C-alpha cells in the first residue's frame, strides 16, 4: 500500500540523484549459474539478454567467479547475477553465491571495486543480514560497499518463477524509464497485481540512493 524508504545514513539525503541512465549505451553483464533447484535461471538470463543484446551473457561453465571479478572493472551499467545463494546467519562474511568454478564470499571482492551502477542479486536471502555486525551486513551490502550505486536483492527465500517474472518486468521498465528507482517501483506494482500475497514478492528490495 505504501512506498517505504529507510535512510540508514543521513549523508544519503545529500547524495541522492534521480538522473536517467541509458543502460543500452553502457556495458552490462548477465550471469546465469544453473542449479538443480533453479530450473528457470537460464530463461531469466535469456529474457534480460533479449532486452539488452549488447550485454555479455555468461552461462554454464562461463558463469564463473573469474569472469565476474573481471566484469567488476569493465561493466559500467548493470551486473545481473542469477544463481544459488546461501546466507550464513552466524557470520554474514561467509554468506555465498555459487558459480561454475566455485563459491564467492564477500571477503573475495569487497576490496576489488565495482564500476557498475547496478548489481542485481537474483537469489535467495541475498539482502538478509546475519546475527552479527549489528544485523546490517549482507551479501547485498558487500556489493554496495564495493562500489555499486544500487543493489537489487532479496530478504528471504524467493520462488524461481516469481523471481523470473519480477526481474523480466524490472529490466523492461528500466529500458523504458532509464531510472532504476522508477523501474523497481513499477516492477513491484506489476508483480503485486499478478500475485496478491506479498510473501512471494515482498522480499525484493533496492539498496542505494
MDTraj code that builds the backbone (N, CA, C; nanometers):
import mdtraj as md
import numpy as np

residues = "UNK UNK UNK UNK UNK UNK UNK UNK UNK UNK UNK UNK UNK UNK UNK UNK UNK UNK UNK UNK UNK UNK UNK UNK UNK UNK UNK UNK UNK UNK UNK UNK UNK UNK UNK UNK UNK UNK UNK UNK UNK UNK UNK UNK UNK UNK UNK UNK UNK UNK UNK UNK UNK UNK UNK UNK UNK UNK UNK UNK UNK UNK UNK UNK UNK UNK UNK UNK UNK UNK UNK UNK UNK UNK UNK UNK UNK UNK UNK UNK UNK UNK UNK UNK UNK UNK UNK UNK UNK UNK UNK UNK UNK UNK UNK UNK UNK UNK UNK UNK UNK UNK UNK UNK UNK UNK UNK UNK UNK UNK UNK UNK UNK UNK UNK UNK UNK UNK UNK UNK UNK UNK UNK UNK UNK UNK UNK UNK UNK UNK UNK UNK UNK UNK UNK UNK UNK UNK UNK UNK UNK UNK UNK UNK UNK UNK UNK UNK UNK UNK UNK UNK UNK UNK UNK UNK UNK UNK UNK UNK UNK UNK UNK UNK UNK UNK UNK UNK UNK UNK UNK UNK UNK UNK UNK UNK UNK UNK UNK UNK UNK UNK UNK UNK UNK UNK UNK UNK UNK UNK UNK UNK UNK UNK UNK UNK UNK UNK UNK UNK UNK UNK UNK UNK UNK UNK UNK UNK UNK".split()
xyz = np.array([
    [0.0812, -0.1214, 0.0000],
    [0.0000, 0.0000, 0.0000],
    [0.0847, 0.1267, 0.0000],
    [0.2049, 0.1176, 0.0597],
    [0.2875, 0.2369, 0.0737],
    [0.4290, 0.2110, 0.0253],
    [0.4940, 0.3151, -0.0212],
    [0.6356, 0.3083, -0.0570],
    [0.7162, 0.3501, 0.0654],
    [0.8020, 0.2628, 0.1121],
    [0.8808, 0.2887, 0.2323],
    [1.0274, 0.3042, 0.1947],
    [1.0879, 0.4108, 0.2392],
    [1.2297, 0.4347, 0.2159],
    [1.2990, 0.4529, 0.3500],
    [1.3990, 0.3710, 0.3757],
    [1.4731, 0.3774, 0.5014],
    [1.6060, 0.4477, 0.4777],
    [1.6326, 0.5527, 0.5528],
    [1.7582, 0.6250, 0.5418],
    [1.8530, 0.5731, 0.6494],
    [1.9504, 0.4932, 0.6066],
    [2.0454, 0.4364, 0.7025],
    [2.1596, 0.5322, 0.7329],
    [2.1845, 0.6244, 0.6403],
    [2.2947, 0.7191, 0.6548],
    [2.2431, 0.8580, 0.6186],
    [2.2481, 0.9548, 0.7092],
    [2.1984, 1.0897, 0.6796],
    [2.2616, 1.1524, 0.5556],
    [2.3854, 1.1133, 0.5245],
    [2.4511, 1.1686, 0.4059],
    [2.3765, 1.1335, 0.2780],
    [2.2966, 1.0259, 0.2823],
    [2.2216, 0.9845, 0.1641],
    [2.1237, 1.0921, 0.1187],
    [2.0768, 1.1729, 0.2122],
    [1.9837, 1.2800, 0.1786],
    [2.0491, 1.3828, 0.0868],
    [2.1798, 1.3978, 0.0980],
    [2.2512, 1.4963, 0.0175],
    [2.3064, 1.4349, -0.1108],
    [2.3246, 1.3029, -0.1093],
    [2.3847, 1.2361, -0.2245],
    [2.2814, 1.1882, -0.3259],
    [2.1538, 1.1923, -0.2896],
    [2.0520, 1.1331, -0.3749],
    [2.0506, 1.1977, -0.5134],
    [2.0460, 1.1093, -0.6150],
    [2.0431, 1.1548, -0.7531],
    [1.9289, 1.0835, -0.8248],
    [1.8651, 1.1511, -0.9166],
    [1.7497, 1.0926, -0.9846],
    [1.7657, 1.0948, -1.1367],
    [1.8860, 1.1211, -1.1864],
    [1.9041, 1.1314, -1.3298],
    [1.8821, 0.9970, -1.3983],
    [1.8444, 1.0036, -1.5239],
    [1.8203, 0.8826, -1.6006],
    [1.9515, 0.8250, -1.6523],
    [1.9551, 0.6946, -1.6656],
    [2.0733, 0.6255, -1.7149],
    [2.0310, 0.5367, -1.8318],
    [2.0909, 0.5560, -1.9465],
    [2.0606, 0.4735, -2.0631],
    [2.1534, 0.3524, -2.0615],
    [2.1053, 0.2427, -2.0045],
    [2.1884, 0.1235, -1.9904],
    [2.2217, 0.0591, -2.1242],
    [2.1441, 0.0899, -2.2274],
    [2.1725, 0.0327, -2.3589],
    [2.3032, 0.0857, -2.4165],
    [2.3515, 0.1970, -2.3619],
    [2.4760, 0.2565, -2.4101],
    [2.5951, 0.2227, -2.3203],
    [2.5684, 0.1460, -2.2147],
    [2.6744, 0.1079, -2.1220],
    [2.7035, -0.0414, -2.1355],
    [2.8135, -0.0835, -2.0768],
    [2.8453, -0.2255, -2.0788],
    [2.7755, -0.2944, -1.9617],
    [2.6990, -0.3974, -1.9934],
    [2.6263, -0.4748, -1.8940],
    [2.6704, -0.6209, -1.9011],
    [2.6539, -0.6928, -1.7920],
    [2.6868, -0.8351, -1.7915],
    [2.5795, -0.9137, -1.7168],
    [2.5523, -1.0337, -1.7666],
    [2.4492, -1.1201, -1.7107],
    [2.5121, -1.2552, -1.6793],
    [2.4917, -1.3022, -1.5570],
    [2.5439, -1.4316, -1.5158],
    [2.4267, -1.5237, -1.4829],
    [2.4173, -1.6335, -1.5568],
    [2.3144, -1.7346, -1.5331],
    [2.3842, -1.8621, -1.4873],
    [2.3806, -1.8869, -1.3571],
    [2.4505, -2.0016, -1.3000],
    [2.3478, -2.1114, -1.2721],
    [2.3437, -2.2120, -1.3573],
    [2.2437, -2.3176, -1.3465],
    [2.2592, -2.3960, -1.2162],
    [2.1450, -2.4337, -1.1593],
    [2.1436, -2.5145, -1.0372],
    [2.0148, -2.5969, -1.0392],
    [2.0198, -2.7181, -0.9861],
    [1.9038, -2.8077, -0.9912],
    [1.7812, -2.7492, -0.9218],
    [1.8037, -2.6623, -0.8235],
    [1.6915, -2.6011, -0.7528],
    [1.6405, -2.4743, -0.8209],
    [1.7081, -2.4323, -0.9289],
    [1.6709, -2.3096, -1.0007],
    [1.6571, -2.3396, -1.1494],
    [1.5516, -2.4091, -1.1891],
    [1.5363, -2.4501, -1.3285],
    [1.5128, -2.3361, -1.4268],
    [1.4730, -2.2189, -1.3772],
    [1.4384, -2.1081, -1.4671],
    [1.5479, -2.0020, -1.4782],
    [1.6628, -2.0288, -1.4191],
    [1.7726, -1.9317, -1.4210],
    [1.8150, -1.8982, -1.5640],
    [1.8304, -1.9984, -1.6473],
    [1.8747, -1.9744, -1.7851],
    [1.7714, -1.8937, -1.8633],
    [1.6437, -1.9218, -1.8411],
    [1.5380, -1.8472, -1.9098],
    [1.5383, -1.7014, -1.8640],
    [1.5558, -1.6806, -1.7348],
    [1.5624, -1.5440, -1.6805],
    [1.6751, -1.4658, -1.7475],
    [1.7911, -1.5285, -1.7568],
    [1.9051, -1.4623, -1.8198],
    [1.8801, -1.4309, -1.9662],
    [1.8176, -1.5241, -2.0374],
    [1.7896, -1.5035, -2.1798],
    [1.6898, -1.3904, -2.2006],
    [1.5916, -1.3795, -2.1123],
    [1.4930, -1.2720, -2.1243],
    [1.5585, -1.1347, -2.1060],
    [1.6461, -1.1250, -2.0086],
    [1.7145, -0.9975, -1.9858],
    [1.8086, -0.9668, -2.1015],
    [1.8798, -1.0694, -2.1474],
    [1.9698, -1.0516, -2.2619],
    [1.8916, -1.0068, -2.3856],
    [1.7692, -1.0569, -2.3995],
    [1.6864, -1.0177, -2.5140],
    [1.6539, -0.8697, -2.5148],
    [1.6538, -0.8074, -2.3964],
    [1.6271, -0.6633, -2.3876],
    [1.7543, -0.5798, -2.3983],
    [1.8676, -0.6444, -2.3703],
    [1.9975, -0.5752, -2.3760],
    [2.0956, -0.6620, -2.4546],
    [2.0803, -0.6603, -2.5855],
    [2.1554, -0.7503, -2.6732],
    [2.3057, -0.7269, -2.6708],
    [2.3483, -0.6083, -2.6306],
    [2.4909, -0.5785, -2.6283],
    [2.5579, -0.6275, -2.4996],
    [2.4793, -0.6843, -2.4107],
    [2.5347, -0.7340, -2.2842],
    [2.6203, -0.8578, -2.3085],
    [2.7076, -0.8852, -2.2145],
    [2.7814, -1.0110, -2.2146],
    [2.7047, -1.1088, -2.1256],
    [2.6672, -1.2222, -2.1847],
    [2.5878, -1.3201, -2.1117],
    [2.6741, -1.4416, -2.0809],
    [2.7009, -1.4607, -1.9538],
    [2.7818, -1.5738, -1.9084],
    [2.6889, -1.6828, -1.8565],
    [2.7007, -1.8024, -1.9113],
    [2.6187, -1.9141, -1.8650],
    [2.6989, -2.0429, -1.8691],
    [2.6427, -2.1470, -1.8048],
    [2.7111, -2.2759, -1.7924],
    [2.8489, -2.2552, -1.7308],
    [2.9515, -2.3160, -1.7895],
    [3.0854, -2.3077, -1.7301],
    [3.1459, -2.1679, -1.7402],
    [3.0928, -2.0840, -1.8291],
    [3.1450, -1.9480, -1.8436],
    [3.0967, -1.8548, -1.7320],
    [2.9952, -1.8963, -1.6589],
    [2.9445, -1.8155, -1.5474],
    [3.0317, -1.8410, -1.4246],
    [3.1486, -1.7846, -1.4258],
    [3.2498, -1.8144, -1.3251],
    [3.2830, -1.6938, -1.2374],
    [3.3468, -1.7229, -1.1250],
    [3.3958, -1.6179, -1.0363],
    [3.4995, -1.5326, -1.1078],
    [3.5843, -1.5954, -1.1855],
    [3.6896, -1.5243, -1.2587],
    [3.6280, -1.4218, -1.3527],
    [3.5230, -1.4637, -1.4256],
    [3.4566, -1.3722, -1.5188],
    [3.3895, -1.2578, -1.4441],
    [3.3292, -1.2878, -1.3290],
    [3.2623, -1.1835, -1.2514],
    [3.3607, -1.0790, -1.2011],
    [3.4722, -1.1231, -1.1471],
    [3.5719, -1.0290, -1.0963],
    [3.6244, -0.9389, -1.2079],
    [3.6309, -0.9926, -1.3286],
    [3.6712, -0.9113, -1.4442],
    [3.5642, -0.8069, -1.4752],
    [3.4378, -0.8494, -1.4693],
    [3.3290, -0.7575, -1.5015],
    [3.3104, -0.6499, -1.3954],
    [3.3577, -0.6733, -1.2743],
    [3.3548, -0.5683, -1.1730],
    [3.4221, -0.4418, -1.2241],
    [3.5283, -0.4588, -1.3002],
    [3.6056, -0.3452, -1.3514],
    [3.5500, -0.2917, -1.4833],
    [3.4881, -0.3809, -1.5634],
    [3.4530, -0.3445, -1.7003],
    [3.3054, -0.3106, -1.7216],
    [3.2170, -0.3653, -1.6392],
    [3.0739, -0.3371, -1.6543],
    [3.0407, -0.2033, -1.5890],
    [3.0015, -0.1074, -1.6699],
    [2.9682, 0.0258, -1.6188],
    [2.8174, 0.0448, -1.6045],
    [2.7389, -0.0482, -1.6580],
    [2.5934, -0.0419, -1.6485],
    [2.5425, -0.1270, -1.5341],
    [2.4933, -0.2471, -1.5670],
    [2.4468, -0.3365, -1.4618],
    [2.5170, -0.4716, -1.4697],
    [2.5216, -0.5387, -1.3552],
    [2.5669, -0.6768, -1.3450],
    [2.4521, -0.7554, -1.2840],
    [2.3987, -0.8498, -1.3596],
    [2.2875, -0.9321, -1.3114],
    [2.3404, -1.0711, -1.2797],
    [2.3171, -1.1166, -1.1567],
    [2.3659, -1.2480, -1.1138],
    [2.2462, -1.3326, -1.0713],
    [2.2116, -1.4301, -1.1534],
    [2.1053, -1.5249, -1.1218],
    [2.1722, -1.6556, -1.0827],
    [2.1701, -1.6871, -0.9542],
    [2.2463, -1.8018, -0.9054],
    [2.1925, -1.8481, -0.7705],
    [2.2364, -1.9633, -0.7284],
    [2.2028, -2.0143, -0.5957],
    [2.2862, -1.9389, -0.4926],
    [2.2189, -1.8809, -0.3945],
    [2.2872, -1.8067, -0.2885],
    [2.2485, -1.8659, -0.1537],
    [2.3382, -1.8510, -0.0588],
    [2.3138, -1.9058, 0.0743],
    [2.3624, -1.8065, 0.1793],
    [2.2745, -1.7754, 0.2742],
    [2.3103, -1.6811, 0.3798],
    [2.3667, -1.7559, 0.5004],
    [2.4736, -1.7020, 0.5567],
    [2.5263, -1.7533, 0.6829],
    [2.4716, -1.6655, 0.7945],
    [2.3812, -1.7197, 0.8740],
    [2.3200, -1.6410, 0.9800],
    [2.4171, -1.6133, 1.0947],
    [2.5166, -1.6995, 1.1115],
    [2.6145, -1.6809, 1.2186],
    [2.7161, -1.5723, 1.1852],
    [2.7677, -1.5781, 1.0639],
    [2.8681, -1.4811, 1.0201],
    [2.8433, -1.4468, 0.8742],
    [2.7850, -1.3291, 0.8442],
    [2.7496, -1.2938, 0.7068],
    [2.8686, -1.2845, 0.6124],
    [2.9897, -1.2774, 0.6648],
    [3.1072, -1.2794, 0.5776],
    [3.1200, -1.4128, 0.5051],
    [3.0496, -1.5146, 0.5548],
    [3.0519, -1.6456, 0.4921],
    [2.9235, -1.6762, 0.4148],
    [2.8384, -1.5752, 0.3969],
    [2.7294, -1.5893, 0.3016],
    [2.7929, -1.6032, 0.1638],
    [2.7276, -1.6714, 0.0725],
    [2.7968, -1.7064, -0.0512],
    [2.7029, -1.7191, -0.1712],
    [2.7644, -1.7081, -0.2888],
    [2.6960, -1.7280, -0.4159],
    [2.7727, -1.8342, -0.4928],
    [2.6996, -1.9303, -0.5485],
    [2.7624, -2.0392, -0.6222],
    [2.7860, -2.0002, -0.7681],
    [2.9094, -2.0204, -0.8160],
    [2.9440, -2.0002, -0.9566],
    [2.9967, -2.1317, -1.0137],
    [3.0187, -2.1355, -1.1428],
    [3.0598, -2.2597, -1.2079],
    [3.1956, -2.3088, -1.1599],
    [3.2807, -2.2161, -1.1145],
    [3.4153, -2.2542, -1.0706],
    [3.4329, -2.2451, -0.9194],
    [3.3223, -2.2379, -0.8450],
    [3.3333, -2.2369, -0.7002],
    [3.2456, -2.1332, -0.6330],
    [3.2736, -2.1096, -0.5069],
    [3.1912, -2.0230, -0.4227],
    [3.2531, -1.8836, -0.4110],
    [3.1666, -1.7819, -0.4148],
    [3.2103, -1.6433, -0.3957],
    [3.1631, -1.5951, -0.2598],
    [3.2579, -1.5496, -0.1764],
    [3.2273, -1.4936, -0.0458],
    [3.2476, -1.3414, -0.0489],
    [3.1856, -1.2669, 0.0423],
    [3.2057, -1.1219, 0.0460],
    [3.3523, -1.0804, 0.0567],
    [3.4310, -1.1527, 0.1347],
    [3.5708, -1.1128, 0.1518],
    [3.6548, -1.1394, 0.0262],
    [3.5970, -1.2050, -0.0746],
    [3.6677, -1.2277, -0.2005],
    [3.6712, -1.1031, -0.2885],
    [3.5774, -1.0105, -0.2645],
    [3.5669, -0.8989, -0.3592],
    [3.5453, -0.7628, -0.2952],
    [3.5255, -0.7556, -0.1644],
    [3.4844, -0.6291, -0.1041],
    [3.5869, -0.5179, -0.1254],
    [3.7135, -0.5538, -0.1513],
    [3.8141, -0.4523, -0.1780],
    [3.8457, -0.4357, -0.3252],
    [3.7718, -0.5053, -0.4110],
    [3.8004, -0.5032, -0.5544],
    [3.7590, -0.3722, -0.6217],
    [3.6419, -0.3206, -0.5860],
    [3.5885, -0.2025, -0.6523],
    [3.4975, -0.2431, -0.7663],
    [3.3759, -0.1904, -0.7678],
    [3.2774, -0.2235, -0.8697],
    [3.2410, -0.0961, -0.9450],
    [3.2503, -0.1002, -1.0774],
    [3.2222, 0.0172, -1.1590],
    [3.0746, 0.0292, -1.1966],
    [2.9982, -0.0782, -1.1801],
    [2.8590, -0.0823, -1.2254],
    [2.7679, 0.0111, -1.1460],
    [2.6676, 0.0647, -1.2147],
    [2.5655, 0.1450, -1.1484],
    [2.4721, 0.0570, -1.0664],
    [2.4505, -0.0661, -1.1133],
    [2.3533, -0.1555, -1.0504],
    [2.4067, -0.2979, -1.0486],
    [2.3929, -0.3637, -0.9346],
    [2.4163, -0.5079, -0.9242],
    [2.2859, -0.5711, -0.8778],
    [2.2381, -0.6691, -0.9525],
    [2.1174, -0.7418, -0.9150],
    [2.1563, -0.8813, -0.8689],
    [2.1172, -0.9159, -0.7472],
    [2.1455, -1.0478, -0.6907],
    [2.0162, -1.1273, -0.6914],
    [1.9949, -1.1993, -0.7992],
    [1.8723, -1.2760, -0.8183],
    [1.8891, -1.4133, -0.7548],
    [1.8755, -1.4180, -0.6232],
    [1.8912, -1.5408, -0.5470],
    [1.8248, -1.5245, -0.4123],
    [1.8236, -1.6284, -0.3333],
    [1.7542, -1.6260, -0.2047],
    [1.8354, -1.5569, -0.0948],
    [1.7696, -1.4706, -0.0200],
    [1.8242, -1.4085, 0.1012],
    [1.9538, -1.3304, 0.0772],
    [1.9683, -1.2726, -0.0405],
    [2.0917, -1.2007, -0.0711],
    [2.1012, -1.0667, 0.0021],
    [1.9885, -1.0180, 0.0556],
    [1.9902, -0.8943, 0.1346],
    [1.9658, -0.9231, 0.2825],
    [1.9544, -1.0510, 0.3185],
    [1.9266, -1.0864, 0.4578],
    [2.0538, -1.0736, 0.5410],
    [2.0481, -1.0002, 0.6515],
    [2.1668, -0.9829, 0.7362],
    [2.1906, -1.1038, 0.8248],
    [2.3110, -1.1103, 0.8802],
    [2.3429, -1.2145, 0.9771],
    [2.3111, -1.1677, 1.1173],
    [2.3445, -1.2479, 1.2139],
    [2.3173, -1.2136, 1.3531],
    [2.4223, -1.1198, 1.4108],
    [2.5395, -1.1174, 1.3472],
    [2.6478, -1.0319, 1.3948],
    [2.6528, -0.9022, 1.3137],
    [2.7505, -0.8201, 1.3389],
    [2.7723, -0.6937, 1.2677],
    [2.6517, -0.6003, 1.2778],
    [2.5845, -0.6025, 1.3915],
    [2.4743, -0.5098, 1.4118],
    [2.3550, -0.5372, 1.3226],
    [2.3422, -0.6606, 1.2761],
    [2.2292, -0.7008, 1.1911],
    [2.2196, -0.6180, 1.0630],
    [2.3295, -0.5696, 1.0111],
    [2.3244, -0.4850, 0.8919],
    [2.4005, -0.5419, 0.7731],
    [2.4994, -0.6281, 0.7970],
    [2.5837, -0.6742, 0.6868],
    [2.5189, -0.7920, 0.6142],
    [2.5295, -0.7921, 0.4824],
    [2.4707, -0.8965, 0.3995],
    [2.5489, -0.9041, 0.2692],
    [2.5141, -0.9993, 0.1846],
    [2.5754, -1.0065, 0.0522],
    [2.5501, -0.8777, -0.0257],
    [2.4259, -0.8305, -0.0195],
    [2.3914, -0.7075, -0.0907],
    [2.4740, -0.5895, -0.0416],
    [2.4907, -0.5786, 0.0903],
    [2.5680, -0.4680, 0.1463],
    [2.7146, -0.4770, 0.1038],
    [2.7657, -0.5993, 0.0875],
    [2.9040, -0.6165, 0.0429],
    [2.9226, -0.5597, -0.0977],
    [2.8276, -0.5864, -0.1859],
    [2.8358, -0.5326, -0.3226],
    [2.8197, -0.3807, -0.3215],
    [2.7355, -0.3315, -0.2340],
    [2.7152, -0.1863, -0.2227],
    [2.8417, -0.1177, -0.1731],
    [2.9038, -0.1748, -0.0721],
    [3.0264, -0.1165, -0.0175],
    [3.1419, -0.1256, -0.1170],
    [3.1348, -0.2259, -0.2036],
    [3.2424, -0.2418, -0.3022],
    [3.2326, -0.1413, -0.4161],
    [3.1200, -0.0677, -0.4232],
    [3.1139, 0.0403, -0.5207],
    [2.9893, 0.0498, -0.6051],
    [2.9038, -0.0523, -0.6059],
    [2.7822, -0.0439, -0.6864],
    [2.6897, 0.0626, -0.6291],
    [2.6369, 0.1476, -0.7161],
    [2.5499, 0.2549, -0.6696],
    [2.4167, 0.2013, -0.6157],
    [2.3642, 0.0983, -0.6801],
    [2.2416, 0.0331, -0.6367],
    [2.2620, -0.1172, -0.6316],
    [2.1913, -0.1828, -0.5420],
    [2.1890, -0.3290, -0.5367],
    [2.0444, -0.3724, -0.5203],
    [1.9987, -0.4578, -0.6106],
    [1.8653, -0.5161, -0.6027],
    [1.8815, -0.6587, -0.5501],
    [1.8155, -0.6903, -0.4386],
    [1.8379, -0.8195, -0.3739],
    [1.7123, -0.8639, -0.3009],
    [1.7210, -0.9782, -0.2302],
    [1.6038, -1.0350, -0.1636],
    [1.6298, -1.0580, -0.0151],
    [1.5252, -1.0413, 0.0644],
    [1.5365, -1.0557, 0.2094],
    [1.5116, -1.1982, 0.2586],
    [1.4360, -1.2751, 0.1815],
    [1.4060, -1.4123, 0.2226],
    [1.3997, -1.5021, 0.0986],
    [1.3862, -1.6337, 0.1172],
    [1.3808, -1.7250, 0.0013],
    [1.2690, -1.6860, -0.0952],
    [1.3012, -1.6882, -0.2230],
    [1.2063, -1.6451, -0.3249],
    [1.1798, -1.7579, -0.4247],
    [1.0580, -1.7590, -0.4765],
    [1.0187, -1.8591, -0.5745],
    [1.0859, -1.8321, -0.7088],
    [1.1310, -1.9378, -0.7743],
    [1.2043, -1.9257, -0.9001],
    [1.1218, -1.8564, -1.0088],
    [0.9965, -1.8952, -1.0220],
    [0.9112, -1.8380, -1.1268],
    [0.8765, -1.6924, -1.0969],
    [0.8447, -1.6633, -0.9710],
    [0.8124, -1.5255, -0.9331],
    [0.9330, -1.4347, -0.9553],
    [1.0506, -1.4845, -0.9212],
    [1.1729, -1.4070, -0.9427],
    [1.1930, -1.3760, -1.0895],
    [1.1721, -1.4753, -1.1754],
    [1.1877, -1.4551, -1.3190],
    [1.0901, -1.3494, -1.3696],
    [0.9643, -1.3559, -1.3251],
    [0.8641, -1.2578, -1.3678],
    [0.9006, -1.1176, -1.3212],
    [0.9435, -1.1076, -1.1958],
    [0.9793, -0.9767, -1.1396],
    [1.0983, -0.9165, -1.2132],
    [1.2024, -0.9972, -1.2328],
    [1.3236, -0.9463, -1.2965],
    [1.2993, -0.9066, -1.4421],
    [1.2203, -0.9848, -1.5119],
    [1.1903, -0.9516, -1.6504],
    [1.1166, -0.8180, -1.6593],
    [1.0217, -0.7970, -1.5680],
    [0.9473, -0.6713, -1.5667],
    [1.0374, -0.5548, -1.5263],
    [1.1246, -0.5779, -1.4285],
    [1.2149, -0.4718, -1.3838],
    [1.3032, -0.4229, -1.4979],
    [1.3625, -0.5147, -1.5729],
    [1.4521, -0.4722, -1.6807],
    [1.3756, -0.4152, -1.8002],
    [1.2527, -0.4599, -1.8191],
    [1.1694, -0.3996, -1.9234],
    [1.1400, -0.2544, -1.8888],
    [1.1037, -0.2308, -1.7633],
    [1.0777, -0.0941, -1.7189],
    [1.2052, -0.0102, -1.7192],
    [1.3178, -0.0716, -1.6862],
    [1.4448, 0.0003, -1.6853],
    [1.4812, 0.0484, -1.8254],
    [1.4544, -0.0343, -1.9247],
    [1.4852, 0.0050, -2.0628],
    [1.3950, 0.1189, -2.1101],
    [1.2742, 0.1267, -2.0524],
    [1.1789, 0.2303, -2.0937],
    [1.1973, 0.3594, -2.0155],
    [1.2138, 0.3481, -1.8842],
    [1.2206, 0.4677, -1.7997],
    [1.3626, 0.5198, -1.7805],
    [1.4615, 0.4277, -1.7927],
    [1.6026, 0.4615, -1.7705],
    [1.6267, 0.5148, -1.6284],
    [1.5408, 0.4748, -1.5374],
    [1.5501, 0.5182, -1.3985],
    [1.5363, 0.3949, -1.3099],
    [1.6393, 0.3638, -1.2325],
    [1.6413, 0.2411, -1.1530],
    [1.5294, 0.2393, -1.0494],
    [1.5094, 0.3486, -0.9788],
    [1.4070, 0.3525, -0.8743],
    [1.2673, 0.3373, -0.9332],
    [1.2403, 0.4081, -1.0407],
    [1.1082, 0.4001, -1.1034],
    [1.0837, 0.2592, -1.1567],
    [1.1860, 0.2014, -1.2187],
    [1.1726, 0.0658, -1.2728],
    [1.1428, -0.0339, -1.1612],
    [1.2087, -0.0183, -1.0482],
    [1.1858, -0.1065, -0.9340],
    [1.0427, -0.0942, -0.8830],
    [0.9958, 0.0286, -0.8636],
    [0.8610, 0.0505, -0.8119],
    [0.7552, -0.0009, -0.9087],
    [0.7775, 0.0159, -1.0372],
    [0.6814, -0.0323, -1.1356],
    [0.6817, -0.1847, -1.1425],
    [0.7991, -0.2459, -1.1231],
    [0.8061, -0.3918, -1.1200],
    [0.7321, -0.4472, -0.9988],
    [0.7454, -0.3789, -0.8847],
    [0.6728, -0.4194, -0.7639],
    [0.5225, -0.4075, -0.7864],
    [0.4815, -0.2967, -0.8477],
    [0.3387, -0.2770, -0.8741],
    [0.2851, -0.3849, -0.9674],
    [0.3633, -0.4189, -1.0684],
    [0.3220, -0.5224, -1.1639],
    [0.3060, -0.6575, -1.0955],
    [0.4081, -0.6992, -1.0205],
    [0.4052, -0.8325, -0.9601],
    [0.2979, -0.8416, -0.8522],
    [0.2670, -0.7297, -0.7877],
    [0.1640, -0.7305, -0.6835],
    [0.0243, -0.7472, -0.7426],
    [0.0073, -0.7080, -0.8685],
    [-0.1218, -0.7304, -0.9344],
    [-0.1332, -0.8724, -0.9887],
    [-0.0189, -0.9333, -1.0188],
    [-0.0179, -1.0703, -1.0692],
    [-0.0300, -1.1719, -0.9552],
    [0.0341, -1.1400, -0.8415],
    [0.0364, -1.2301, -0.7262],
    [-0.0006, -1.1495, -0.6031],
    [-0.1132, -1.1799, -0.5431],
    [-0.1659, -1.0978, -0.4344],
    [-0.0835, -1.1076, -0.3070],
    [-0.0389, -1.2251, -0.2707],
    [0.0303, -1.2459, -0.1441],
    [0.1718, -1.1884, -0.1486],
    [0.2032, -1.0849, -0.0701],
    [0.3365, -1.0231, -0.0727],
    [0.4473, -1.1138, -0.0207],
    [0.4110, -1.2262, 0.0413],
    [0.5138, -1.3199, 0.0872],
    [0.5947, -1.3732, -0.0303],
    [0.5350, -1.3710, -0.1508],
    [0.6031, -1.4235, -0.2687],
    [0.6940, -1.3215, -0.3360],
    [0.6597, -1.1929, -0.3241],
    [0.7371, -1.0917, -0.3963],
    [0.7897, -0.9780, -0.3073],
    [0.7450, -0.9711, -0.1824],
    [0.7862, -0.8607, -0.0952],
    [0.9311, -0.8663, -0.0527],
    [0.9991, -0.9765, -0.0845],
    [1.1399, -0.9900, -0.0448],
    [1.2327, -0.8987, -0.1229],
    [1.1921, -0.8560, -0.2413],
    [1.2804, -0.7773, -0.3276],
    [1.2928, -0.6339, -0.2780],
    [1.4159, -0.5943, -0.2479],
    [1.4410, -0.4573, -0.2031],
    [1.5525, -0.3944, -0.2862],
    [1.5500, -0.2623, -0.2900],
    [1.6518, -0.1865, -0.3637],
    [1.7342, -0.1069, -0.2645],
    [1.8646, -0.1278, -0.2662],
    [1.9577, -0.0557, -0.1789],
    [2.0324, 0.0466, -0.2639],
    [2.0422, 0.1694, -0.2174],
    [2.1166, 0.2717, -0.2906],
    [2.0469, 0.4057, -0.2854],
    [2.1102, 0.5063, -0.3470],
    [2.0498, 0.6384, -0.3485],
    [2.0818, 0.7095, -0.4786],
])
top = md.Topology()
chain = top.add_chain()
for i, resn in enumerate(residues, 1):
    res = top.add_residue(resn, chain, resSeq=i)
    for name in ("N", "CA", "C"):
        top.add_atom(name, md.element.get_by_symbol(name[0]), res)
traj = md.Trajectory(xyz[None], top)
